[in-house]
Amino acid sequence: MAGLIAALEKAPTIGYLWLNDSNIGYSIRYAYRTTMPDRSERIILASNRRLGDTGTSWKPLAPVTSTDYDFTVIELRLDPKGVGEGKASINTKVVVDPDARMVALDNYAAAPAVLKNVKR
């Protein structure tokens, strides 16, 4: 993962994620969107900082797989109507998806949702 953090550090900021418990935004350094065959969407975002490093709103409530990345990957999945959820690397491992040739969350289906009622 050292290569990923190095690439994120060099990449320009393409957007920001703002949390309600901090007035410091998280730079989004990578974004990828694809439409699936069923017209659902998969969106991957990455920041060069770990979510929750300045507050408590991103702390998992239940025991989950612990990760210690210095970055964050967020994966959003939206149904064809544009509604869905998001999961993040704060409690799920990051892997390389060889089919899509991008980073993604390991075993997305089993990961706990950290963003609910996401809408396009």
DSSP file (Angstrom, degrees, kcal/mol; ACC not computed):
  #  RESIDUE AA STRUCTURE BP1 BP2  ACC     N-H-->O    O-->H-N    N-H-->O    O-->H-N    TCO  KAPPA ALPHA  PHI   PSI    X-CA   Y-CA   Z-CA
    1    1 A M     >        0   0    0      0, 0.0     4,-2.1     0, 0.0     5,-0.2   0.000 360.0 360.0 360.0  -7.3    0.0    0.0    0.0
    2    2 A A  H  >  +     0   0    0      1,-0.2     4,-2.0     2,-0.2     5,-0.2   0.876 360.0  53.6 -61.2 -36.5    3.0    2.3    0.1
    3    3 A G  H  > S+     0   0    0      2,-0.2     4,-2.1     1,-0.2    -1,-0.2   0.869 107.0  51.7 -65.5 -36.3    2.7    2.9   -3.6
    4    4 A L  H  > S+     0   0    0      2,-0.2     4,-2.6     1,-0.2    -2,-0.2   0.939 110.3  46.4 -66.9 -47.0   -0.9    3.9   -3.2
    5    5 A I  H  X S+     0   0    0     -4,-2.1     4,-2.2     1,-0.2    -2,-0.2   0.884 112.2  51.9 -64.5 -36.7   -0.2    6.5   -0.4
    6    6 A A  H  X S+     0   0    0     -4,-2.0     4,-1.5    -5,-0.2    -1,-0.2   0.915 111.1  47.4 -64.1 -42.1    2.7    7.9   -2.5
    7    7 A A  H  X S+     0   0    0     -4,-2.1     4,-1.6     1,-0.2    -2,-0.2   0.899 111.8  50.3 -65.9 -40.3    0.4    8.3   -5.5
    8    8 A L  H  < S+     0   0    0     -4,-2.6    -1,-0.2     1,-0.2    -2,-0.2   0.874 107.7  53.6 -65.9 -36.9   -2.3    9.9   -3.4
    9    9 A E  H  < S+     0   0    0     -4,-2.2    -1,-0.2     1,-0.2    -2,-0.2   0.859 113.5  42.9 -65.2 -34.5    0.2   12.4   -1.9
   10   10 A K  H  < S+     0   0    0     -4,-1.5    -1,-0.2    -5,-0.1    -2,-0.2   0.723  95.7  96.0 -83.2 -23.1    1.3   13.4   -5.4
   11   11 A A  S  < S-     0   0    0     -4,-1.6    19,-0.1    -5,-0.1     2,-0.1  -0.347  79.3-111.9 -72.0 148.2   -2.2   13.6   -7.0
   12   12 A P        -     0   0    0      0, 0.0     2,-0.4     0, 0.0    -1,-0.1  -0.379  35.4 -98.5 -73.1 157.4   -4.0   16.9   -7.1
   13   13 A T        +     0   0    0      1,-0.1    16,-0.2    -2,-0.1     3,-0.1  -0.650  39.0 177.1 -74.8 127.1   -7.1   17.6   -5.1
   14   14 A I        -     0   0    0     14,-3.2     2,-0.3    -2,-0.4    15,-0.1   0.412  63.9 -23.6-111.9  -1.8  -10.2   17.0   -7.2
   15   15 A G  E     -A   28   0A   0     13,-0.8    13,-3.1     2,-0.0     2,-0.3  -0.966  63.4-109.4 174.5-179.2  -12.8   17.7   -4.5
   16   16 A Y  E     -A   27   0A   0     -2,-0.3     2,-0.5    11,-0.2    11,-0.2  -0.964   6.5-148.9-135.9 150.9  -13.4   17.7   -0.7
   17   17 A L  E     -A   26   0A   0      9,-2.1     9,-2.8    -2,-0.3     2,-0.4  -0.991  20.4-160.7-116.2 124.6  -15.3   15.6    1.8
   18   18 A W        -     0   0    0     -2,-0.5     2,-0.3     7,-0.2     7,-0.1  -0.896   0.4-155.9-110.4 135.6  -16.6   17.6    4.8
   19   19 A L    >   -     0   0    0     -2,-0.4     3,-1.0     5,-0.4     5,-0.1  -0.756  22.2-126.9-106.1 154.9  -17.6   16.1    8.1
   20   20 A N  T 3  S+     0   0    0     -2,-0.3    -1,-0.1     1,-0.2     3,-0.0   0.616 105.9  54.1 -77.9 -10.6  -20.0   17.6   10.6
   21   21 A D  T 3  S+     0   0    0      1,-0.0     2,-0.3     2,-0.0    -1,-0.2   0.265 109.5  46.1-105.6  12.9  -17.6   17.3   13.5
   22   22 A S    <   -     0   0    0     -3,-1.0    -3,-0.2    33,-0.1    33,-0.1  -0.997  58.9-149.5-150.4 148.0  -14.7   19.1   11.9
   23   23 A N  S    S+     0   0    0     -2,-0.3     2,-0.5    -5,-0.1    -3,-0.1   0.170  78.8  93.0-102.0  17.6  -14.1   22.3   10.0
   24   24 A I        -     0   0    0     -5,-0.1    -5,-0.4    30,-0.0     2,-0.1  -0.953  70.0-143.9-110.0 121.9  -11.2   20.6    8.1
   25   25 A G        -     0   0    0     -2,-0.5     2,-0.5    -7,-0.1    -7,-0.2  -0.428  10.9-123.5 -82.1 158.7  -12.1   19.0    4.8
   26   26 A Y  E     -A   17   0A   0     -9,-2.8    -9,-2.1    -2,-0.1     2,-0.3  -0.906  26.6-126.2-101.4 124.5  -10.6   15.8    3.5
   27   27 A S  E     -A   16   0A   0     -2,-0.5     2,-0.6   -11,-0.2    21,-0.6  -0.529  14.2-142.2 -70.4 128.5   -9.0   16.2    0.0
   28   28 A I  E     +AB  15  47A   0    -13,-3.1   -14,-3.2    -2,-0.3   -13,-0.8  -0.849  25.8 171.7 -90.3 121.8  -10.3   13.7   -2.5
   29   29 A R  E     +     0   0A   0     17,-3.0     2,-0.3    -2,-0.6    18,-0.2   0.513  62.7  34.0-108.9 -10.2   -7.3   12.7   -4.6
   30   30 A Y  E     + B   0  46A   0     16,-1.3    16,-2.0   -19,-0.1     2,-0.3  -0.990  58.5 174.9-148.6 136.7   -8.8    9.9   -6.7
   31   31 A A  E     + B   0  45A   0     -2,-0.3     2,-0.4    14,-0.2    14,-0.2  -0.992   0.6 175.4-144.1 137.4  -12.3    9.3   -8.0
   32   32 A Y  E     - B   0  44A   0     12,-2.2    12,-2.9    -2,-0.3     2,-0.4  -0.997   4.2-175.5-142.1 134.9  -13.6    6.5  -10.3
   33   33 A R  E     + B   0  43A   0     -2,-0.4     2,-0.3    10,-0.2    10,-0.2  -0.997   4.9 173.7-134.1 136.2  -17.2    5.9  -11.4
   34   34 A T  E     - B   0  42A   0      8,-2.2     8,-2.4    -2,-0.4     2,-0.5  -0.996  26.6-132.5-140.1 147.6  -18.6    3.0  -13.4
   35   35 A T  E     - B   0  41A   0     -2,-0.3     6,-0.2     6,-0.2     5,-0.0  -0.868  26.4-140.3 -98.0 129.4  -22.1    1.9  -14.4
   36   36 A M    >   -     0   0    0      4,-3.1     3,-2.3    -2,-0.5    -1,-0.0  -0.380  29.2 -99.2 -84.5 165.2  -22.8   -1.7  -13.8
   37   37 A P  T 3  S+     0   0    0      0, 0.0    -1,-0.1     0, 0.0    -2,-0.0   0.794 124.9  54.8 -56.0 -29.5  -24.8   -3.9  -16.3
   38   38 A D  T 3  S-     0   0    0      2,-0.0     3,-0.1     1,-0.0    -2,-0.0   0.291 122.3-106.9 -87.7  11.7  -27.9   -3.6  -14.1
   39   39 A R  S <  S+     0   0    0     -3,-2.3     2,-0.1     1,-0.3    -1,-0.0   0.498  79.4 132.3  73.9   8.3  -27.6    0.3  -14.4
   40   40 A S        -     0   0    0     41,-0.1    -4,-3.1    -5,-0.0     2,-0.4  -0.404  51.8-126.4 -76.9 167.0  -26.4    0.6  -10.7
   41   41 A E  E     -BC  35  78A   0     37,-2.7    37,-2.2    -6,-0.2     2,-0.5  -0.906  15.2-161.1-121.1 147.3  -23.3    2.7  -10.1
   42   42 A R  E     -BC  34  77A   0     -8,-2.4    -8,-2.2    -2,-0.4     2,-0.4  -0.996  14.2-174.8-124.4 123.5  -20.1    2.0   -8.3
   43   43 A I  E     -BC  33  76A   0     33,-2.7    33,-3.1    -2,-0.5     2,-0.5  -0.981   6.4-166.0-125.4 128.5  -18.1    5.0   -7.1
   44   44 A I  E     +BC  32  75A   0    -12,-2.9   -12,-2.2    -2,-0.4     2,-0.3  -0.960   8.8 179.5-115.3 129.1  -14.6    4.8   -5.6
   45   45 A L  E     -BC  31  74A   0     29,-2.7    29,-2.9    -2,-0.5     2,-0.4  -0.948   5.4-166.9-124.6 147.6  -13.1    7.9   -3.8
   46   46 A A  E     -BC  30  73A   0    -16,-2.0   -17,-3.0    -2,-0.3   -16,-1.3  -1.000   4.4-169.2-139.2 140.1   -9.7    8.1   -2.1
   47   47 A S  E     -BC  28  72A   0     25,-2.5    25,-2.0    -2,-0.4   -19,-0.2  -0.900  28.9-130.9-120.8 152.0   -8.2   10.6    0.3
   48   48 A N  S    S+     0   0    0    -21,-0.6     2,-0.3    -2,-0.3   -20,-0.1   0.383  90.9  66.6 -83.4   5.5   -4.6   10.9    1.4
   49   49 A R  S    S-     0   0    0    -22,-0.3     2,-0.5    23,-0.1    -2,-0.2  -0.906  88.9-110.1-123.4 154.5   -5.8   11.2    5.0
   50   50 A R    >   -     0   0    0     -2,-0.3     3,-1.5    20,-0.3    22,-0.2  -0.709  36.7-118.5 -82.0 126.0   -7.5    8.7    7.3
   51   51 A L  T 3  S+     0   0    0     -2,-0.5    -1,-0.1     1,-0.2    20,-0.0  -0.383  99.1  31.8 -61.4 140.4  -11.1    9.6    8.0
   52   52 A G  T 3  S+     0   0    0     -2,-0.1     3,-0.5     7,-0.1    -1,-0.2   0.473  77.1 121.9  90.8   2.3  -11.7   10.2   11.7
   53   53 A D  S <  S+     0   0    0     -3,-1.5    -2,-0.1     1,-0.2     3,-0.1   0.604  85.4  33.1 -75.0  -7.9   -8.2   11.6   12.4
   54   54 A T  S    S+     0   0    0    -30,-0.1     2,-0.3   -32,-0.0    -1,-0.2   0.361 127.6   9.0-124.0   3.4   -9.7   14.8   13.7
   55   55 A G        -     0   0    0     -3,-0.5     3,-0.1   -33,-0.1   -33,-0.1  -0.870  69.4-105.2-161.8-167.6  -12.9   13.7   15.3
   56   56 A T  S >  S+     0   0    0     -2,-0.3     3,-1.5     1,-0.1    -3,-0.0   0.433  83.7  96.1-116.0  -1.6  -15.1   10.8   16.4
   57   57 A S  T 3  S+     0   0    0      1,-0.3    -1,-0.1   -36,-0.0    -6,-0.0   0.676  86.1  51.8 -69.3 -14.8  -17.9   10.6   13.8
   58   58 A W  T 3  S+     0   0    0     -3,-0.1    -1,-0.3     2,-0.1    -2,-0.1   0.115  78.3 118.6-107.3  21.0  -16.0    7.9   11.8
   59   59 A K  S <  S-     0   0    0     -3,-1.5    32,-0.1     1,-0.1    -7,-0.1  -0.761  70.7-114.2 -87.0 129.0  -15.4    5.5   14.7
   60   60 A P        -     0   0    0      0, 0.0     4,-0.1     0, 0.0    -2,-0.1  -0.322  16.4-152.4 -61.9 142.7  -17.1    2.1   14.1
   61   61 A L  S    S+     0   0    0      2,-0.1    -2,-0.0     0, 0.0     3,-0.0   0.789  77.6  44.5 -85.0 -31.1  -19.8    1.3   16.6
   62   62 A A  S    S-     0   0    0      1,-0.1     2,-0.2     0, 0.0     0, 0.0  -0.760 103.3 -83.5-112.9 158.5  -19.5   -2.5   16.5
   63   63 A P        +     0   0    0      0, 0.0     2,-0.3     0, 0.0    -2,-0.1  -0.429  63.7 157.9 -60.6 126.9  -16.4   -4.7   16.5
   64   64 A V        -     0   0    0     -2,-0.2     2,-0.2    -4,-0.1    28,-0.1  -0.860  51.1 -62.3-141.1 173.9  -15.1   -4.9   12.9
   65   65 A T        -     0   0    0     26,-0.5     2,-0.3    -2,-0.3     0, 0.0  -0.458  57.4-133.8 -60.9 125.2  -11.8   -5.6   11.1
   66   66 A S        -     0   0    0     -2,-0.2     2,-0.3     2,-0.0    25,-0.2  -0.649  24.1-173.8 -85.9 138.5   -9.4   -3.0   12.2
   67   67 A T        -     0   0    0     23,-0.7    26,-0.0    -2,-0.3    22,-0.0  -0.919  17.9-161.9-126.9 157.4   -7.2   -1.2    9.6
   68   68 A D        +     0   0    0     -2,-0.3     2,-0.2    23,-0.0    22,-0.1  -0.257  33.1 151.0-134.1  46.9   -4.4    1.2   10.1
   69   69 A Y        -     0   0    0     20,-0.3    -2,-0.1     2,-0.1   -19,-0.0  -0.500  45.9-142.1 -79.3 149.5   -4.1    3.0    6.8
   70   70 A D  S    S+     0   0    0     -2,-0.2     2,-0.3   -21,-0.1   -20,-0.3   0.216  88.5  47.1 -89.9  13.4   -2.8    6.5    6.5
   71   71 A F  S    S-     0   0    0    -22,-0.2     2,-0.4    18,-0.1   -23,-0.2  -0.825  78.8-127.2-140.1 175.3   -5.4    7.1    3.7
   72   72 A T  E     -C   47   0A   0    -25,-2.0   -25,-2.5    -2,-0.3     2,-0.5  -0.999  10.3-166.2-135.3 135.2   -9.1    6.4    3.2
   73   73 A V  E     -C   46   0A   0     -2,-0.4    16,-2.0   -27,-0.2     2,-0.4  -0.984  11.0-167.3-114.2 129.0  -10.9    4.6    0.3
   74   74 A I  E     -CD  45  88A   0    -29,-2.9   -29,-2.7    -2,-0.5     2,-0.5  -0.964   2.1-163.7-116.0 132.1  -14.7    5.1    0.2
   75   75 A E  E     -CD  44  87A   0     12,-2.9    12,-2.3    -2,-0.4     2,-0.4  -0.972   5.0-168.7-118.8 122.2  -16.8    2.9   -2.0
   76   76 A L  E     -CD  43  86A   0    -33,-3.1   -33,-2.7    -2,-0.5     2,-0.5  -0.878   2.9-166.9-106.9 138.5  -20.3    4.0   -2.8
   77   77 A R  E     -CD  42  85A   0      8,-2.5     8,-1.6    -2,-0.4     2,-0.4  -0.986   7.7-174.1-127.9 123.3  -22.9    1.7   -4.5
   78   78 A L  E     -CD  41  84A   0    -37,-2.2   -37,-2.7    -2,-0.5     6,-0.3  -0.925  19.8-129.2-118.5 138.0  -26.1    3.2   -5.8
   79   79 A D    >   -     0   0    0      4,-3.1     3,-2.8    -2,-0.4     4,-0.1  -0.196  45.7 -85.5 -74.1 175.3  -29.0    1.4   -7.3
   80   80 A P  T 3  S+     0   0    0      0, 0.0    -1,-0.1     0, 0.0   -40,-0.0   0.723 131.2  57.1 -57.7 -20.4  -30.5    2.4  -10.7
   81   81 A K  T 3  S-     0   0    0      2,-0.2    39,-0.1    38,-0.0     3,-0.1   0.475 121.6-107.3 -87.9  -2.1  -32.6    5.0   -8.9
   82   82 A G  S <  S+     0   0    0     -3,-2.8    38,-2.3     1,-0.3     2,-0.4   0.712  80.1 121.3  87.6  21.3  -29.5    6.6   -7.5
   83   83 A V  E     + E   0 119A   0     36,-0.2    -4,-3.1    37,-0.1    -1,-0.3  -0.938  30.3 104.7-119.0 139.8  -29.9    5.5   -3.8
   84   84 A G  E     -DE  78 118A   0     34,-2.4    34,-2.1    -2,-0.4    33,-0.4  -0.832  51.9 -86.2-173.1-146.8  -27.4    3.4   -1.9
   85   85 A E  E     -D   77   0A   0     -8,-1.6    -8,-2.5    -2,-0.2     2,-0.4  -0.896  22.5-132.8-146.1 170.9  -24.8    3.3    0.8
   86   86 A G  E     -DE  76 115A   0     29,-2.8    28,-2.4    -2,-0.3    29,-2.2  -0.977  11.0-168.4-134.5 148.4  -21.1    3.7    1.3
   87   87 A K  E     -D   75   0A   0    -12,-2.3   -12,-2.9    -2,-0.4     2,-0.3  -0.898  12.7-155.0-130.1 159.6  -18.4    1.7    3.0
   88   88 A A  E >   -D   74   0A   0     24,-0.5     3,-1.3    -2,-0.3   -14,-0.2  -0.917  30.5-114.1-141.7 161.9  -14.8    2.8    3.9
   89   89 A S  T 3  S+     0   0    0    -16,-2.0   -20,-0.3    -2,-0.3     5,-0.1   0.394  94.9  91.3 -75.9   3.4  -11.3    1.5    4.6
   90   90 A I  T 3  S+     0   0    0    -17,-0.2   -23,-0.7     1,-0.2    -1,-0.3   0.730 112.5  10.0 -69.6 -18.5  -11.5    2.7    8.2
   91   91 A N  S <  S+     0   0    0     -3,-1.3   -26,-0.5   -25,-0.2     2,-0.3   0.183 125.2  63.8-143.7  19.0  -12.8   -0.8    9.0
   92   92 A T  S    S-     0   0    0     -4,-0.2    -1,-0.2   -28,-0.1    15,-0.1  -0.996  81.8-108.6-145.2 138.9  -12.4   -2.8    5.8
   93   93 A K        -     0   0    0     -2,-0.3    13,-3.2    13,-0.1     2,-0.4  -0.315  27.8-127.8 -69.1 150.9   -9.2   -3.8    4.0
   94   94 A V  E     +F  105   0B   0     11,-0.2     2,-0.3    -5,-0.1    11,-0.2  -0.823  32.4 172.2 -98.5 136.7   -8.2   -2.3    0.7
   95   95 A V  E     -F  104   0B   0      9,-2.6     9,-2.6    -2,-0.4     2,-0.6  -0.857  36.9-103.6-133.9 169.4   -7.4   -4.6   -2.3
   96   96 A V  E     -F  103   0B   0     -2,-0.3     7,-0.2     7,-0.2     3,-0.1  -0.883  27.1-142.7 -96.0 126.2   -6.7   -4.2   -6.0
   97   97 A D  E  >> -F  102   0B   0      5,-3.6     4,-1.8    -2,-0.6     5,-1.3  -0.793  13.1-166.0 -87.6 103.7   -9.7   -5.2   -8.1
   98   98 A P  T  45S+     0   0    0      0, 0.0    -1,-0.2     0, 0.0     5,-0.0   0.811  83.2  54.8 -66.0 -29.4   -8.0   -6.8  -11.1
   99   99 A D  T  45S+     0   0    0      1,-0.2    -2,-0.0    -3,-0.1    -3,-0.0   0.931 120.9  29.0 -68.5 -44.9  -11.1   -6.8  -13.3
  100  100 A A  T  45S-     0   0    0      2,-0.2    -1,-0.2    -3,-0.1     3,-0.1   0.570 101.9-132.8 -90.6  -9.8  -11.7   -3.1  -12.9
  101  101 A R  T  <5 +     0   0    0     -4,-1.8     2,-0.3     1,-0.2    -2,-0.0   0.949  69.8 100.7  54.1  54.6   -7.9   -2.3  -12.5
  102  102 A M  E   <S-F   97   0B   0     -5,-1.3    -5,-3.6   -70,-0.0    -1,-0.2  -0.955  79.9 -88.9-152.9 167.2   -8.6    0.0   -9.5
  103  103 A V  E     +F   96   0B   0     -2,-0.3     2,-0.3    -7,-0.2    -7,-0.2  -0.533  51.7 162.7 -78.1 153.3   -8.4   -0.1   -5.7
  104  104 A A  E     -F   95   0B   0     -9,-2.6    -9,-2.6    -2,-0.2     2,-0.4  -0.926  41.7 -80.6-157.1 176.1  -11.6   -1.3   -3.9
  105  105 A L  E >   -F   94   0B   0     -2,-0.3     3,-0.7   -11,-0.2   -11,-0.2  -0.750  47.1-113.5 -91.0 136.3  -12.8   -2.6   -0.6
  106  106 A D  T 3  S-     0   0    0    -13,-3.2   -13,-0.1    -2,-0.4     5,-0.1  -0.484  93.2  -5.0 -68.7 131.2  -12.2   -6.2    0.2
  107  107 A N  T >> S-     0   0    0     -2,-0.2     3,-1.3     1,-0.1     4,-0.9   0.934  75.0-172.2  50.1  59.7  -15.5   -8.2    0.5
  108  108 A Y  G X4 S+     0   0    0     -3,-0.7     3,-0.9     1,-0.3    -2,-0.1   0.851  76.9  60.7 -50.4 -42.8  -17.7   -5.2    0.1
  109  109 A A  G 34 S+     0   0    0      1,-0.3    -1,-0.3     3,-0.0    -2,-0.1   0.830 108.1  43.3 -59.7 -33.9  -20.9   -7.2    0.9
  110  110 A A  G <4 S+     0   0    0     -3,-1.3    -1,-0.3     2,-0.1    -2,-0.2   0.600  92.2 102.1 -89.4 -11.4  -19.7   -8.1    4.3
  111  111 A A  S << S-     0   0    0     -4,-0.9     2,-0.2    -3,-0.9   -19,-0.1  -0.428  79.3-109.2 -74.2 146.4  -18.3   -4.7    5.3
  112  112 A P        -     0   0    0      0, 0.0   -24,-0.5     0, 0.0     2,-0.3  -0.534  33.0-114.9 -74.9 141.1  -20.3   -2.4    7.6
  113  113 A A        +     0   0    0     -2,-0.2   -26,-0.2     1,-0.1     3,-0.1  -0.557  31.9 176.6 -74.1 134.8  -21.9    0.6    6.0
  114  114 A V  S    S+     0   0    0    -28,-2.4     2,-0.5    -2,-0.3   -27,-0.2   0.528  74.1  49.9-111.2 -15.3  -20.6    4.0    7.3
  115  115 A L  E    S-E   86   0A   0    -29,-2.2   -29,-2.8     3,-0.0     2,-0.3  -0.985  73.2-175.7-124.1 119.6  -22.7    6.1    4.9
  116  116 A K  E     +     0   0A   0     -2,-0.5   -31,-0.2   -31,-0.2   -29,-0.0  -0.820  60.8  20.6-115.6 155.9  -26.4    5.4    4.7
  117  117 A N  E    S+     0   0A   0    -33,-0.4     2,-0.3    -2,-0.3   -32,-0.2   0.878  76.5 179.0  57.2  41.4  -29.1    6.8    2.5
  118  118 A V  E     -E   84   0A   0    -34,-2.1   -34,-2.4    -3,-0.3     2,-0.4  -0.559   4.9-169.8 -72.6 135.3  -26.6    8.1   -0.1
  119  119 A K  E      E   83   0A   0     -2,-0.3   -36,-0.2   -36,-0.2   -37,-0.1  -0.982 360.0 360.0-131.8 143.1  -28.3    9.8   -3.0
  120  120 A R              0   0    0    -38,-2.3   -37,-0.1    -2,-0.4   -38,-0.1   0.466 360.0 360.0 -69.6 360.0  -27.1   10.9   -6.3
